[in-house]
């Protein structure tokens, strides 16, 4: 007897109710996503997605990769006459500056009599792009080249394939849809900003999470809402950029007006879902929520968030060391988290590595890469947080709001019609 089960795209699908599958590679024909489970009758156009894609795209300033892509998106299904239909939404962004791919690129190699590289046990293959020639035979330190070979026994050499940050285009596009749903349904706002670049650290409390705006964050190329610290961060990136090196940093993300009650106990706690989501982004190395590791230096009496009733009769907390989530469930306070990103692995310096044939060599990696990933990571973090919140919102609505709520203890998930 055979049992048929549904198989998701391994490692490329995220979400249970609002489900996103990303596709494409850095130097393929394009990248994008399929969004399944989007509610119908929501106004949606490419313009709704393009703003966040522009914030993510390469070549936007001197402190990002010089690769030139417009990252112009097209919606091919799931939207009719300007509104979502409830069917899968297909979004595609073509690659236009991948420096060669496909038959035209192969023909150009033949025309210029470039040498062949032999990769055992495969047949002869052409040298892979001038930028990525070394990658076809040697593993870049701290990249996914070696582990992809260990897992699959083959990999897309050009640009790192699926391990490239270009994969995040699908996340940002689908995250823009999720942010629009959250804003329309519950007035929920997701904002991220750069709070650290290398040793330049924004002091705690220097950004007012109640009032900080997208315009303040976008007022400079590093996406730090504090102008003085933004200049220091930009200078730090410029310093390593000119030396062919890289640095890391931290992105802080907040959620305002999150509905109360989303998230589940035990294994599906809201902060656990958020951690998995943002830690799936390229180059992430750490996650802190609420008080984070600093909370370990406090006593219980210092750390506890005491309750009170505000002027509107709502139960609130006087402090927010819990980060807006208690017991894995949102409490209505501002959700806040911090995500650490490592220094970009590809640098313009010689490093020791090995070839596929296990020979030790020195490698000078070439290509176009960010000297610091955090300025472009800001919309990526926002996107993953928004995808989690929409998915959890749908789960909460289905389980706990299908029947009339207990108005003495619960609040409606959505805004009042007059506020929509």
N, C-alpha and C positions, 0 to 999 in steps of 0.2 A: 504494500500500500504506500502510495506516495503522498506527501504533504507539500502543497504549493505555498510558498511564502513570498511576500513582496520584498524585493531586493532594491535598496536605495543605491544611488551612485556613491560608491565607497569613498567616504571622506569629503564629498563635494556637495552634500545636501545638509541644510540646517533648518531646524524648526519642526514642530509637530502639526500645527494648525495653519500657521502662516509659513509656508515651506519655500525655501530658496535653494536652488541648485545653480552653482556658478560653473562656467565652462570657459575654455580657451587657454591659450598660452602666450607668453610674452612676445614671441616672434612668429606666431601663427597668423591666420587671416583676421582674427579678431577675438574679443573677449565679451562676456556678458552674463546674463542670468535668466532663469525661468522662475517666476514667482507664482506659486499655486496657493490658493486659499484666500486671496485678496477679496474683501467684501465688494459686492457690486454697487454701482451707482455713485461711485466716488469720482469727482472731477479729476482727471489726470492727463497730463501731456508730457512731451519730452522736456519742456521747460522746467517742469517740477523736479526733474532728475538732474538737469544739466548744471544747476547751481552748485550742488555738492560734488559733481564730477569735475567741475572746474577747480574747486578747492583741492581736489586730490591729484589733478593731472600733473605730469612732469613738465619741466621747462618753464615754470611760472615765475621763477626768480633766480638770482645768482646762487642761492643757498640750496637749490634743488638740482636734481639730475638735469643735464642739458638736453636730454632726449626731447624732441619736439613732437607732441601729439595734441591734437585738438580735443580728443576724447569725446567727439560728438556722438550722442546716442540716438538710436532709433527704436521705437516701440513697434513690434511687428504683429502682436496679437494681444488679446485681453482687454483692449480699449476700443470702443466704438462711439463715434460722435462725441468724443471728449469725455466719456465716463467709462469706468471699469465695468466689465460685463460679468465678473465673477469667475471667468475662465482663466487658464494660465496666461500670465503676462510674459512675453518674450522681449527682452531688451538686448540689443547688440551694439557694441562699439568696435568699429574696425581699427586694426593696427595700421598706421600709415608711415611710421618711421622705424620699422624693425630692421633696417639695413640688410635687406635681402631675405627672400624666402620663396620657396616653390620653384616652378620650372624656369621662370625668367632668371632667377638667381643662379640656378644650376647651369643654365646656358652661359651666363656671364663668366662663370668660373672656367668652363671649357674654352671660352673665347680667349681668356687670359692665361691659359696653360698653367693653372695653379696645380700644385702637387697634390697627391692623394695621401690620405692617412689610413693605415690599416689597423682596424680595431678587432682583435681576435675576441670571440670566434666568428665575428660577423664578416661579411664581404667588404670590399674596399668602399670607403665613404669619402666624400669630398671634404676638404678643409672647411670648417664651420666658421664663416664670417671672420673678418679681420679682428673685430672686437673679441670674439669668442673662440679664436683658433686654439689657444692653450687649453680651454675647457674641454675640448674633445678628447684630450689624452691625459689631463691632470685634474686632480680634485682641488677646488678652491677651499682654503681653510675656513672653517665655520659656516660653509654653505651646505646645501642639501645634496650636492653632487654625489658624494660617496654613499649617503644613506638611500638615495633613490636607486642607485645601482645595486645596493645590498638588498633592497626590497623587491625591485621589479626585474633586475638583470638587464635593464635598458633604460635610457632616459632621453628626454629632449634637451639637447645640448644648448641650443640657441636661447640665450637670455635666462636660462634656468627653468624653462618650461612652467609647470604649475607652481613651482616654489617661488616664482617671481611675484613681486608685489603688484604686478599688473592684474593678477587674478582678483585683487580687491575691488576692481571696477564693478564687478557684479554685485559685490557686497554693498558698495556705496550707492549704486542705483536702486537696489531693493530696499536699502535702508532709508533712502529718500521717500519711498512710498510709505514705509512704516512710520516715518516721522510725520508725514501728512495725515495718516490715519489717527495717530495719537493726538495731534493738534486739533483735528476736527472733532474727535469723539470726546476727549476729556481735557483738552487744553494743556496737554502734557508737552513739555519742551525739553529737548535733549541738547546740551551744549558741552563742548570740550575745548580745552585750551592747553597750551604748552606751559608747564609749571617748572620745568627744569631742563637745561641743556648742559651736559657735562657737569662742571662744578658751579654753574650759575643757577642758584636755587631761589625760586620765588618764595619769600617768607610766608608762613602760615598767616591767614587772615588778611593778606594784602589784596585779595580779590573778594568782593562782596557777592556771594552766590545768590543772594536774593535779587540783585539788581544788574549783574553783569549781562551784557548784550552781545549778540553776534557781531554787530558793527564794531564794538570795542575789540573783540578777538581778531577780527579781520582787518584791523587798522594798520597792521604791520606784517611783514613777510614771514615772521617766525610764529605768528598766531599766539602771542602772549598779550593779555589785556592790560598789562602794566607797561607803559611806554619806556620807563627807565630801564627796567629789567629786560625788555625786548631788545634794546640796543646792545646790552651786554651779551645776550644770547647770540645775536647776529654776529657780533665781533668774535665770539668764541668759535662759531661755525666757519667764518671767513678764515680764521687763523689756521684751522686744520685743513680746510679746503685747499689753500694755496700750497700746503706741504704734502698733498696727496694722501692725507689720513682721514679718519672719521671719528665721530663721537656719538654718544647716545643721549638719552634724556627721558623725561617723564611727561605723560599726558594726563591731565586731570579731567574727569567727566562728571557732570552733574545732571540730575533729572529734576525738573521743577513740576509741581502739580501732578505727580504720579498718583493714580488712583490707589486708594487704600485697599488692602486685602489681596493683592496679586502676589503670586508665588505660592509654593506648597511646602509642607513640612518635610523633614527627613532628607531624602535624596534629591529632591527638586527644589531646594531652597532658592529663592530669587538671587541671592548673592553668588550661589554656586553656578547658576545658569549664566550670570553675567561674567563670572570668572572664566568659564569655559569659552564663552563667546569671544571675549577680547583677547584671551590667550591663544586663540586660533589664528590671530593676525600674524603676519610675518614679523620677525625680529623682536617679538615680545619676550620678556624674561622675568617679569614680576607683576603681581597684582596686590593692591591694598584696598581695603574697603573700610569706610568710616574712620575710626581711630587707627586702624591698621596695626602695624608693629609697635607704634608709639604707645598704643594702649596697654602694652605689657608692662610699662613703667608706672602705671597708675594702680591705685587700690580700687576695690569695688565701689567704695563710697565716692571716690573721685571720678570713676568712669560711668556710673549709672546715669541714665537720662531720666530725670524726674518728670512726672506727668503734671499737667495743670489743665484747666478749662479756659479757653480764650473767650473774647468778647462775643463771639458768634455761637458759643456753646459747644465748640468742637474740642475734643481731647487732643492735646498737643504735648510735646516734650520741650522742656526748657533748654536743653542742650541736644546735640545731635551726634554724639560719638558713635551711636549705632549706625550712622550713615543712612538713615531712612528705612532701614529694614530690621525687624526683630523677629526671631524665630523663623527666619526664611520668608517672611511676609512683609510687604510694604506697609508702613504706618502713616503715610501721608506727608512726612517731612521730606526735605530735599535728599535725594539719593546721591551719594558722592563716592567716587572711586578714583584710584590712580593706577596707571599702567606704565611699567618700565620698558623701554626699548633699548636694545643693545646698540653699540656702534655698528655702522654699516660694514658688512664683512668684506666687500670688495674695496681694496685700497690700492693706491698707486705706489706700493712699496714691495720689494722682493720678499717672499715668504717661503719657508720650507714646506714641501708637500710630497706626495707620491703620485705616480701615474697609475692607470688602470692595470699596467703590468707590474705594479708594486715596486717601481724604481723610484728612489728618492731623488728629487730635483728641486731647483729653485724656480718659483713661479712669479712672474710679474703680470698680474691680472689687468686686463684692459676692458674698456667699455664705459658706459655712461651711468653713473650711480650717484645717489644722494650722499653728501658728506655727513648729513644727519637726517634721519628719517622722520623725526617727530613733527616738523611743521606739516608735512603731508599726511601724517598718521591721524591728525585731529579728526577729519571727516570719516575716516575708517572706524575709529573708536565710537564716534556718534552712531554710525550705521549699525554696528553690532549690538550696541546697547538698545537701540530702537527696535531691532529685530526681536530681541529677547522680550521686550516689554509688550509688543503687539502679540506675540505668541502666547505669553502668559495672560494677557488681557482676554484673549479669546478663550483660553482655558477657564479662567475665572467666570466669565460670562456664561459659559456652557454649564459649569458645575453649580455655581452658587447664585446665579441671577436668572436662572430659567423660570423660577417661581418668585412671587413677591418676596422682597427682602425683609429682614427684621429691622424695621426702621429705628428701633431703639438702640441698636448696636451697629448697624451697617449704613453706609452711604451709597447712593447711586454711583456707578462707575463713570457715567458720562455727564457732561455738562447739562444744565437745564436748557431746554429748547430756546429760551430767550437769549442765552449766551452763545449759541452756536453761530 
